[in-house]
Amino acid sequence: MEQCELPRRQTSLDRVKTMLPRLLPFLRWWPRVNRRTMAADVWAGLTGAVIVLPQGVAFAAIAGLPPQYGLYAAMVPVVVAALFGSSWHLISGPTTAISLVVYANVSQLAPVGSPEYIRLVLALTGLCGLVQFGLGLARLGGVVNFVSHSVVTGFTAGAAILIATSQLGHFFGITLPRGGSFLETWATFVHDFPAINGHVAFIAGATLAIALVLRRLWPRSPALLLALIGGSFICHLVDGAGHGAKLVGALPASLAPLSLPEFNLDTFRVLFPGALAVAMLGLAEAVSIARAVAVRSEQAIDNSQEFIGQGLANLAGSFFSGYASSGSFTRTGVNFDAGAKTPLAAVFSALFLAAVLLLIAPATAYLPNAAMAGVIVLVAAGLVNVKAIRHILHTDRSEAGVLAATFLATLFVALEFAIYAGVMLSLLLYLRRTSHPHFITLAPDPSTAHRALTNIRRKTLAECPQLKILRLDGSIFFGAVNHIAEELHRIVNHSPEQCHILILGSGINFIDAGGCHMLFHEAGAMKLSGREIFFCSLKREVLELLQRGGCLARIGAENVFPNKESAIAGIVSRLDPERCACCAVRVFAECAGRPGGWASMPQRPDPEAVVGQE
């Protein structure tokens, strides 16, 4: 006889092997790395480095930082996010929306571009990383779901207009007040429009045109980088510098320097609201992009692990002169299309970018601000997702309202408030929906095999003169009890002859103490008025709470049925036989056994023919 093999006791080494992939998530995909994947990742990394070079400079300008800080944000944070996130293809780094929120929060506290401004930006980045890392450790990955697609779409569309507005001065060679509101900037621009610099506008427009043509004719080309080179060449041809066109200046040919973000109580108090907004927007961007590319790669995404990866990336960035970063839709799409197989592609991208920075940094001395403005305007235009906006407007009026409110708040109110306003409005609409569950009136359909209960609004059907059948679609909790009670009173008062009420509870997912108290009161009130209320198809959790709350005793255990078939059979036997005897409707199959049933009638009446009599 064979002996049963006892399960092996888990050793300390086994526990370490189990915990390591959680602490170091890159150990999960490292076995996939081989010569073939390495070659694909190297090529994808090189492509990504070329793409991020002009973007990093442009995003830093949007954030009000020296150009090199946009490149610093695309080095160490990218590597950390790739190693500690869950997505194989997500590329992090500076983004347009994050850059604009950073600028909106810090520009009110210090002169843009000053050492104090840079210090506050790095502190903001560190706080943002702490928030994201804390949410990840708490496994609160689902919190990003409260930032709805409509909020993100409306915010990015508004941010696109703000970004383009911020570049009006550089695009047309006009001095505009920096840090002014949306309306103030446009008012000043309209007033000073006759003073535009034609040479500057020509350089910016030519750069924009080059980028558009390259994207149309050569979609896989580094269009932004080539457009910047073309803009610099055009600036030299027309002697832009001699006609008032300002140049970016040479970038320092060095890697990201170490930095020490300053944290104190005053800094925390001033920067935390903005850091929270940056953190939530960054997480929403990163997780939505990771999910989108995961659909194509057939990979499972761990939201909480992405939170940890983004949080560690921003914490590391604050110590390596990188400002707040998030997932980049453009670079992630390019990374996937370039054939990346593992997160090593992001690591190679950062390494290649560092090498490029060391080699060509002095060449930026010939880069005009007008060319940068042309590229930034094109980047901003790409933020407006016209297809998504059209879909939301045609699909759901409530979500369209959320989109519009977020969009307008982005333009005319503080940016961080725009995100909060969109989220709060989404939650309020959700609460409104859940607090207004619907009663659907049902009646048997004689044309179906088992007389299926059907919504009488969809099909004209006769109801039983004594029994009202309702289906409640929604849970019974404290926020919905008043609405449910009012709806029930309205239905009962509208049908005074139907003294029995059957509620199908299959759509009731849960009930709380407030809901139990309401049903207790309504059941007692109906008994005093000579009516009976019945329930069927209730979920087990709902039944257990009704029993614990004493509501089941008030309703009566004999008035609660497991399903609608037993409910109808039990209720029909308790109907008034005198009214049944003179009833010509006979909607239930059980009516055949009632006084004056079909057996004693010459022919069965057509229920639809007598609907008007009831």
Sequence and secondary structure as in RCSB ss.txt:
>XXXX:A:sequence
MEQCELPRRQTSLDRVKTMLPRLLPFLRWWPRVNRRTMAADVWAGLTGAVIVLPQGVAFAAIAGLPPQYGLYAAM
VPVVVAALFGSSWHLISGPTTAISLVVYANVSQLAPVGSPEYIRLVLALTGLCGLVQFGLGLARLGGVVNFVSHS
VVTGFTAGAAILIATSQLGHFFGITLPRGGSFLETWATFVHDFPAINGHVAFIAGATLAIALVLRRLWPRSPALL
LALIGGSFICHLVDGAGHGAKLVGALPASLAPLSLPEFNLDTFRVLFPGALAVAMLGLAEAVSIARAVAVRSEQA
IDNSQEFIGQGLANLAGSFFSGYASSGSFTRTGVNFDAGAKTPLAAVFSALFLAAVLLLIAPATAYLPNAAMAGV
IVLVAAGLVNVKAIRHILHTDRSEAGVLAATFLATLFVALEFAIYAGVMLSLLLYLRRTSHPHFITLAPDPSTAH
RALTNIRRKTLAECPQLKILRLDGSIFFGAVNHIAEELHRIVNHSPEQCHILILGSGINFIDAGGCHMLFHEAGA
MKLSGREIFFCSLKREVLELLQRGGCLARIGAENVFPNKESAIAGIVSRLDPERCACCAVRVFAECAGRPGGWAS
MPQRPDPEAVVGQE
>XXXX:A:secstr
           HHHHHHHHHHHHSTHHHHGGG  HHHHHHHHHHHHHHHHHHHHHHHHHHHHTTS THHHHHTTT
HHHHHHHHHSS SS  EE  HHHHHHHHHHHTTTS TTSHHHHHHHHHHHHHHHHHHHHHHHTT GGGGGGS HH
HHHHHHHHHHHHHHHHTHHHHHT    TT  HHHHHHHHHHTGGG  HHHHHHHHHHHHHHHHHHHH TTS HHH
HHHHHHHHHHHHTTTGGGT  B     SS          HHHHHHHHHHHHHHHHHHHHHHHHHHHHHHHHHT  
  HHHHHHHHHHHHHHHHHTT    EE HHHHHHHHHTT  STHHHHHHHHHHHHHHHHHGGGGGG BHHHHHHH
HHHHHHTT  HHHHHHHHHH HHHHHHHHHHHHHHHHS HHHHHHHHHHHHHHHHHHHHTS EEEEEEE TTSTT
  EEETTTS     SSEEEEEEES B TTTHHHHHHHHHHHHHH TT  EEEEE TT   B HHHHHHHHHHHHH
HHHTT EEEEES  HHHHHHHHHTTHHHHH GGGEESSHHHHHHHHHTTS HHHHHT S   SGGGGGSTT GGG
SSS   GGGGGGG 
